[in-house]
């Protein structure tokens, strides 16, 4: 499964430490804003009560956890505050970490039965401008570094620039791109890519798709046609449908995510530009409100700046 892509990282403590440090750096702006606000709330030395938590509520919403997610987190904390069980800022942060980690851990990776000898097919969907093509290139690079063979499928045929951008990433990563002319049938190029992958015994096919939301019905029909094509060629395909979201759009991106989830059967999220926002709390909102796991996070512009999402490292990075 693609979520085991960085599996070797779990075997070495120093590499796990490296992920934590990079995650911590990526959420610096969110951590500084949140921690500073928590210190302000409790610095007066007053008892941590419901009024204190009301102030904290505004801070969590400002960090883009969203209203419903914030209410869920504070429900338990308010009960503890009523029973005088929150003594200081350190205790408050510890309880916050527990509640956030519980939310992030409630959406496990989807399991499926992959057929041996068949390529693993990954559809990548998302609005244009979220970093979809860049994410595909980074995934391809990581797979290649892990010793896997990869084909890229340029199924966003409605924008000539999309095909060209994918070819640039194919050149950078040493991965072939299967394409057709602009305006061609996305399902036809997917068919060609899957047939080529089967003939070459390729491990992964990563499929770029059109990022149109204003014609939702057409998008749904097109994606459904692509799904049928994939299933006809490769058993169980697509095995993953990853939605690329831009972290800087925060709560505004959640509505787009809901539409894509309905249309595309999304199984996981790739959150880009996490290092460029003070509203990293949207990671928690995604898990709570969409019920989807965050698979990867983009933490920079370089080809290696894509991390497998680790809930514990994320939460520790927010508060340490």
C-alpha positions as CSV (number, residue, x, y, z in Angstrom):
1,X,0.0,0.0,0.0
2,X,1.2,3.5,-0.7
3,X,1.0,4.4,3.0
4,X,3.9,2.0,3.6
5,X,6.0,4.1,1.2
6,X,8.2,5.4,4.0
7,X,8.0,2.2,6.0
8,X,11.7,1.9,6.4
9,X,11.7,5.2,8.3
10,X,9.9,3.5,11.2
11,X,12.9,1.1,11.6
12,X,15.4,3.6,12.6
13,X,15.0,5.9,15.6
14,X,17.3,8.6,14.2
15,X,15.1,8.8,11.1
16,X,12.0,9.0,13.2
17,X,13.7,11.8,15.1
18,X,14.4,13.5,11.7
19,X,10.7,13.4,10.8
20,X,9.8,14.9,14.2
21,X,12.3,17.8,13.7
22,X,11.0,18.5,10.2
23,X,7.4,18.4,11.3
24,X,8.2,20.6,14.3
25,X,9.8,23.1,11.9
26,X,6.8,23.0,9.6
27,X,4.3,23.9,12.3
28,X,6.5,26.6,13.8
29,X,4.1,29.4,13.0
30,X,1.1,27.5,14.3
31,X,2.9,26.5,17.5
32,X,4.1,30.0,18.2
33,X,0.7,31.5,17.8
34,X,-1.1,28.8,19.8
35,X,1.5,28.5,22.6
36,X,1.7,32.2,23.0
37,X,-2.0,32.5,23.3
38,X,-2.2,29.7,25.9
39,X,0.5,31.4,28.0
40,X,-1.5,34.7,27.8
41,X,-4.7,32.9,28.9
42,X,-3.2,31.3,32.0
43,X,-0.4,33.8,32.8
44,X,-2.6,35.9,35.1
45,X,-2.4,33.1,37.7
46,X,-6.1,32.7,37.9
47,X,-7.8,29.3,38.2
48,X,-8.3,27.4,34.9
49,X,-12.1,27.4,34.7
50,X,-14.8,27.6,32.0
51,X,-14.0,31.3,31.4
52,X,-10.4,30.4,30.7
53,X,-11.5,27.7,28.3
54,X,-13.8,30.1,26.5
55,X,-10.7,32.2,25.8
56,X,-8.9,29.1,24.6
57,X,-11.8,28.3,22.3
58,X,-11.2,31.4,20.3
59,X,-7.5,30.6,20.0
60,X,-8.2,27.1,18.7
61,X,-10.7,28.4,16.1
62,X,-8.1,31.0,15.0
63,X,-5.6,28.1,14.5
64,X,-8.2,26.7,12.1
65,X,-9.3,23.7,14.0
66,X,-12.9,24.7,13.1
67,X,-15.9,25.3,15.4
68,X,-17.2,21.8,15.6
69,X,-13.8,20.3,16.2
70,X,-12.9,22.9,18.8
71,X,-16.2,22.2,20.6
72,X,-15.4,18.4,20.7
73,X,-11.9,19.0,22.1
74,X,-13.1,21.4,24.8
75,X,-16.0,19.3,25.9
76,X,-13.8,17.0,27.9
77,X,-11.6,19.9,29.1
78,X,-14.6,21.8,30.5
79,X,-15.7,18.8,32.5
80,X,-12.2,18.5,34.0
81,X,-12.1,22.3,34.7
82,X,-15.4,22.0,36.5
83,X,-13.8,19.3,38.8
84,X,-10.7,21.5,39.3
85,X,-8.5,18.9,37.5
86,X,-6.5,21.4,35.4
87,X,-3.9,23.0,37.5
88,X,-1.6,25.0,35.2
89,X,-0.6,25.7,31.6
90,X,1.5,22.5,31.4
91,X,-1.5,20.4,32.4
92,X,-3.7,22.2,29.9
93,X,-1.3,21.6,27.1
94,X,-1.0,17.9,28.0
95,X,-4.8,17.5,27.9
96,X,-5.0,19.4,24.6
97,X,-2.4,17.1,23.1
98,X,-4.3,14.0,24.3
99,X,-7.6,15.2,22.8
100,X,-6.0,16.3,19.4
101,X,-4.1,13.0,19.2
102,X,-7.3,11.0,19.8
103,X,-8.9,12.8,16.9
104,X,-6.0,12.2,14.5
105,X,-5.7,8.6,15.5
106,X,-9.4,7.8,14.8
107,X,-9.0,7.6,11.0
108,X,-6.8,4.6,10.3
109,X,-5.6,3.8,6.8
110,X,-8.0,2.0,4.6
111,X,-7.1,-1.7,4.0
112,X,-7.5,-3.4,0.7
113,X,-6.3,-6.6,-1.0
114,X,-3.8,-5.9,-3.7
115,X,-3.3,-8.6,-6.4
116,X,0.3,-9.7,-6.7
117,X,1.9,-8.8,-10.0
118,X,-0.6,-5.9,-10.6
119,X,0.4,-2.2,-10.4
120,X,-0.9,-0.2,-7.4
121,X,-3.0,2.6,-8.9
122,X,-3.2,6.0,-7.2
123,X,-5.6,8.7,-8.3
124,X,-4.5,12.2,-7.3
125,X,-7.3,14.8,-7.3
126,X,-7.6,18.4,-6.2
127,X,-8.3,21.9,-7.3
128,X,-5.7,23.5,-9.6
129,X,-3.2,25.5,-7.7
130,X,-3.1,23.3,-4.5
131,X,0.2,21.7,-5.5
132,X,-1.3,18.6,-7.1
133,X,1.3,18.1,-9.8
134,X,4.2,18.9,-7.5
135,X,2.9,16.3,-5.0
136,X,2.8,13.7,-7.7
137,X,6.4,14.4,-8.6
138,X,7.4,14.2,-4.9
139,X,5.5,10.9,-4.5
140,X,7.2,9.5,-7.6
141,X,10.6,10.5,-6.3
142,X,10.0,8.9,-2.9
143,X,8.8,5.7,-4.5
144,X,11.8,5.6,-6.8
145,X,14.1,6.1,-3.8
146,X,12.4,3.2,-2.1
147,X,13.3,1.0,-5.1
148,X,9.9,1.0,-6.7
149,X,9.1,1.4,-10.4
150,X,6.6,4.1,-11.3
151,X,4.6,5.4,-14.3
152,X,2.9,8.7,-14.3
153,X,-0.4,9.1,-16.2
154,X,-1.3,12.6,-17.5
155,X,-5.1,12.3,-17.3
156,X,-5.6,16.0,-16.8
157,X,-6.1,16.5,-20.5
158,X,-8.1,19.7,-20.2
159,X,-5.0,21.9,-19.6
160,X,-2.0,21.6,-21.9
161,X,0.1,23.1,-19.1
162,X,-0.9,20.2,-16.8
163,X,0.7,17.7,-19.2
164,X,3.8,19.8,-19.6
165,X,4.2,20.3,-15.8
166,X,3.9,16.5,-15.3
167,X,6.5,15.9,-18.0
168,X,8.9,18.3,-16.2
169,X,8.5,16.2,-13.0
170,X,8.8,13.0,-15.0
171,X,12.2,14.3,-16.3
172,X,13.3,15.4,-12.8
173,X,12.5,12.0,-11.2
174,X,13.4,9.7,-14.1
175,X,9.8,8.5,-14.5
176,X,8.0,8.0,-17.8
177,X,4.8,9.9,-18.4
178,X,2.0,8.3,-20.4
179,X,0.1,11.1,-22.1
180,X,-2.2,12.0,-25.0
181,X,-2.9,15.2,-26.8
182,X,-4.6,18.1,-24.9
183,X,-8.4,17.6,-24.9
184,X,-8.1,13.9,-25.2
185,X,-10.1,11.4,-23.3
186,X,-8.7,11.0,-19.7
187,X,-10.0,7.4,-19.5
188,X,-8.3,6.5,-22.7
189,X,-4.9,7.7,-21.5
190,X,-5.5,5.9,-18.2
191,X,-6.2,2.7,-20.1
192,X,-2.9,3.1,-22.0
193,X,-1.0,3.8,-18.8
194,X,-2.4,0.7,-17.0
195,X,-1.7,-1.5,-20.0
196,X,1.9,-0.2,-20.2
197,X,2.3,-0.8,-16.4
198,X,1.0,-4.4,-16.6
199,X,3.3,-5.1,-19.6
200,X,6.3,-3.8,-17.8
201,X,5.4,-5.2,-14.4
202,X,5.5,-1.6,-12.9
203,X,4.8,-1.3,-9.2
204,X,2.9,2.0,-9.2
205,X,0.8,4.1,-11.5
206,X,0.2,7.7,-10.3
207,X,-2.6,9.4,-12.1
208,X,-3.0,13.2,-12.4
209,X,-6.7,14.3,-12.8
210,X,-8.5,17.4,-13.8
211,X,-9.0,20.0,-11.0
212,X,-12.4,21.4,-12.0
213,X,-15.1,22.1,-9.4
214,X,-17.4,24.5,-11.2
215,X,-18.7,21.6,-13.3
216,X,-19.2,19.1,-10.5
217,X,-21.6,16.8,-12.4
218,X,-19.1,16.4,-15.3
219,X,-16.3,15.9,-12.8
220,X,-18.2,13.1,-11.1
221,X,-19.0,11.4,-14.4
222,X,-15.5,11.7,-15.6
223,X,-14.0,10.3,-12.4
224,X,-16.5,7.5,-12.3
225,X,-15.6,6.6,-15.9
226,X,-11.9,6.5,-15.0
227,X,-12.7,4.3,-12.0
228,X,-14.5,1.8,-14.3
229,X,-11.6,1.8,-16.7
230,X,-9.1,1.2,-13.9
231,X,-11.1,-1.6,-12.5
232,X,-11.5,-3.3,-15.9
233,X,-7.7,-3.4,-16.3
234,X,-6.4,-3.7,-12.7
235,X,-8.3,-5.6,-10.0
236,X,-9.3,-3.4,-7.1
237,X,-8.1,-0.1,-8.8
238,X,-7.9,2.7,-7.9
239,X,-6.3,1.5,-4.7
240,X,-5.9,5.0,-3.4
241,X,-7.5,8.3,-4.2
242,X,-5.5,11.1,-2.6
243,X,-7.0,14.6,-2.3
244,X,-4.4,17.4,-2.4
245,X,-5.3,20.4,-0.2
246,X,-3.5,23.6,0.4
247,X,-3.1,24.2,4.1
248,X,-3.0,28.0,3.7
249,X,-6.7,27.9,2.6
250,X,-7.7,26.5,6.0
251,X,-11.4,26.1,6.6
252,X,-12.2,27.4,3.1
253,X,-10.5,24.3,1.6
254,X,-12.7,22.0,3.6
255,X,-15.8,22.7,1.5
256,X,-13.8,21.9,-1.7
257,X,-12.6,18.7,0.1
258,X,-16.2,17.7,0.8
259,X,-17.2,18.1,-2.9
260,X,-14.2,16.0,-4.1
261,X,-14.8,13.4,-1.4
262,X,-18.4,13.0,-2.7
263,X,-17.3,12.9,-6.3
264,X,-14.1,10.9,-6.2
265,X,-14.3,8.5,-3.2
266,X,-11.3,10.1,-1.5
267,X,-9.3,7.7,0.8
268,X,-6.7,10.1,2.1
269,X,-5.4,13.7,2.2
270,X,-2.1,15.2,1.1
271,X,-1.8,18.6,2.8
272,X,0.6,21.0,1.1
273,X,2.3,24.2,2.2
274,X,2.0,23.3,5.9
275,X,5.1,25.3,6.6
276,X,3.6,28.4,5.1
277,X,0.6,28.9,7.5
278,X,-0.1,29.7,11.1
279,X,-3.4,27.7,10.7
280,X,-2.0,24.2,10.8
281,X,-4.9,23.2,13.0
282,X,-6.8,22.4,9.8
283,X,-5.1,19.0,10.0
284,X,-7.2,18.2,13.0
285,X,-10.4,19.6,11.3
286,X,-9.8,17.4,8.3
287,X,-9.6,14.3,10.4
288,X,-12.7,15.2,12.5
289,X,-15.0,16.7,9.9
290,X,-14.1,14.7,6.9
291,X,-13.3,11.4,8.6
292,X,-10.3,11.0,6.4
293,X,-6.7,10.4,7.4
294,X,-3.9,12.8,6.4
295,X,-1.4,10.6,4.5
296,X,1.3,13.1,3.7
297,X,2.2,16.8,4.3
298,X,4.2,19.1,2.1
299,X,6.8,21.0,4.2
300,X,8.8,22.9,1.5
301,X,9.5,23.3,-2.2
302,X,12.3,20.8,-2.6
303,X,11.7,17.4,-4.1
304,X,12.2,15.6,-0.8
305,X,9.9,18.0,1.2
306,X,7.1,15.5,1.5
307,X,6.6,13.7,4.8
308,X,4.5,10.8,5.8
309,X,2.0,12.2,8.3
310,X,2.8,11.1,11.8
311,X,0.0,12.2,14.3
312,X,2.3,11.9,17.3
313,X,5.1,14.0,15.7
314,X,2.5,16.6,14.6
315,X,1.0,17.0,18.0
316,X,4.4,17.0,19.7
317,X,5.5,19.6,17.2
318,X,2.6,21.8,18.1
319,X,3.3,22.0,21.8
320,X,7.1,21.4,22.2
